[in-house]
Amino acid sequence: MAFCFSKRRSSALATLPVDPLMEEKLKALAEHVAAALADAVTDADIRGGELCCRIERESLPRVLKFLRDDAQCAFTVLCDICGVDYPARPLRFDVVYNLLSLSLNQRIRLKVETDEERPVPSAVGLFNSAGWWEREAWDLFGIYFADNPDLRRILTDYGFEGHPLRKDFPLTGYVELRYDEDQKAVVYEPVRLQQEFRSFDFLSPWEGMDKILPGDEKATPPDGENPKEGAA
């Protein structure tokens, strides 16, 4: 697939100052990565002083290994793996990898597209920190990572149903928990919204009350009496 490089920036990052020398350095890095991984990198741009590349899902292990071992890259630190949900897309998830090169003082961001059915190759064999990041993405988004040796929930409870950071996950969830004094244990129950049985009074207490509160008589002087000048 042809590689395209651009300096497109989102509106949030457009106002961030970018060092021209750093931008030239990142542009040279993008060209270097594109030349070495022409069949894997589909797009790249510089955003907020960082290089962002979109790559083919099946090529992820090869790309990560190159970025870690190549002398001009030296991205030896995997800072984070996270997910982004776009429900309207056929491949609804972006899996985002943030890498750092301490020796060269540069960063790169990789993006991979997938959905609920297509697994993403695990990065555990290349970066030890990937294990917990992938478990978090699986727990919160339901993104499956192939060959992860311990892919289980990490933030939600053992019996949790669904993936709470998906855009179609209900804000109230499906179940609620409470401590049952009779069972001496935490129990799960279907969510019950009690607000519909409550009576709300939306009138302002200053505008919706006719009752005179104690002390209100002090605010209005008796008829025919004017407040003294300079009185506190």
N, C-alpha and C positions, 0 to 999 in steps of 0.2 A: 504494500500500500504506500502511496506517495506520502512524503513527509512535508509538512507545511509549518513554517516558523513565522510567528507574528509577535508584535509588541502590544497586543490587545490588553486593556486593563478594564476591570470593573469600575463602576462609578465610585464605590467605596474606597478603592485604592488609587484612583486617578490623581488625587491630590497629595499622595505621599511623595516626599522628595526621594529621588533615586540617584545615587552616585553614578555619574556617567562612566567612570572607570569600572564600577561593579557591573553596570549594564552591559558594557562591552565584554567583560569577562564571562557573564552569563550567556551572552549571545554566542561567544566562541565555544562555551561548554555545550550549548544546545546543538551547534553544528557538529561537534565531536561525537556527541551521543547519537545524533541522527545518522552520521556516517557509519558508526559501528553497529547500530541496531536499526537499519533502515526498514526492515520488515516488521519491526515490533512497535516503533514509535509512529503514531498517526498524526499527532499534532503537538505543538509546543508554543508557549508564550511566556512572557515575563510579566509578573504581577507583583507589585509592591516590593521590588528588589529580589524576587525569588523566581526560579525557573519552574514552570509547571508543564508536565508532559502527560499526554494521554496515550496509553499503550494497550496492546492487545492482551486480553486476559490470559491466553495460553502461554504467552511469552514472559509472564511476570517473573518466574524464577530466574530466567536467563538475564533479564534486565537488572534485577536486584543484584545478582552476582557480579555483573559487569560494573555497576555503579559502586559496589563495595571494593572490588579488587583493582580496578583500573587506576593507574597513577594520577591521571588528570581529573579523576572524580573523587576517589577516596571517601565515599560516603559510608563511613563505618558505624554510624549511629542511626538506628531506626527510632525516631522520636515518638511516632504515633501511627496508629492505623485507625481510621474512623469511617463511618458510613454516611451517606446522604441519600435521602429518599425522594424520588420524583415519580409519584404514582402514575402520572399520565404517560410515561415513556414505556415502550415494550421492555427494555432493560432498565428497570426502575431504580436500581441502586448504583451509586458511585462508591467504590472503595478507594479511599485516599490514603496514600503512604507519604509521610513526611520524613525525609532523611537529612542528616547533617554531616558535613565534613569539618571536623575540628581543625585538621592540619591546613586546609585550604580556605577556611572561613567562608563556606558557601552552603546553600541549601537547595534542595530540589523536592518537588512534589509530584508524585505519580498518581494518575487516576485510571481506574479500571471499571468498566461497566459490567453489570451482571443482573440477575433476577433471583427469584426464590428457588429456581430449579437448577441453575447452572452454578457449579461450585467454582470457587476461586482457589488456585494453587496456594498452599500454605507457605509462609516464609519462615517457619520455625527452624528449618534446616540451615538457614543463612543468618538469621538474627534470633538470638534466644529470647529477646523481649517480645517477639511477635506472638508468642503463645497466649499471653494475657490479653493483648490487643485484639487478637482474633476471637477469643472467647467473648470479649465485650461486644464486638460487632455482631457475633452470632446471637448473643443474649438480647441485645436491644433492637436489632434490625432483622434477625433471621437470615443473615448472609452465611452461607455454608462454605467452609474452607476445607478442601480436600487434603488428606494426609496430616491434619492436625492431630497429634496423639492424645489430646485431652480436651476435645471440643465439648464443653458443657457450660451451663450458666455460671456467671461470676458476680453479677450485681443484684439480680432478682432472686426470689426464694425458689426452693427446689420444686414446689408444685405450681409455679407461676405459669399461666397460659398466655400465649401470644408474645409479641415483641413490641415493647412500649414506645419506641421511637419511630415506628412506622407512622406515616401520615394518616392512615386509615384506622389506627388504633384508638378506641374511644378514650376521651380524657378521664372518664370515671373508672376505666378498667372494667373487668368482668366480675371480680370477686373482691370482698373486703374481709379483713381479719379483725378479731377481737379476742380478748382473754375471757374464757368461760370459767366462772368461779366454781360451777358444779363439776365440770370435767377437769379443772385444774390444768388447762392446756389452752393454747392458741387455736382457734377454730376458724375455718374459712366459710364464708357465706356469700350468696349472690348479692351484688350491690343493690342497696335499697336507698333511694333518694327521698329523704323526708321533707324536702323543701316545699313540695306541693301541698303538704298538710299544715303548713304554717301560715299565719295571718300577718301580712306585712302592712305597716302603716308608713307610707312614704311622705306624709306631711311633715314639714319642718316644725320642730317644737316651738319655734318663735312665731310661726304663721298659722299653725293649725290648732292652737290652744286658746280657749277663751278664759280659762281659769287664771285668776290673778295669783301669782306666786308670792310668798312672803318676801317683803322688801320692795315690791314693785311700787308701793305707795310713795316711797321716797323719791322716785324718779319724776313724779308729777307734783309740782307745788300746789297748795290749796288755791282755790279761785280767788283772784284779785291780789294775789301775793306774787311779786316778782323776785327772782333770786337776786341776792345782793351781789354787787360787783366785787370781784376779787375773792368771792367766797370759794373755798376749796371744795 
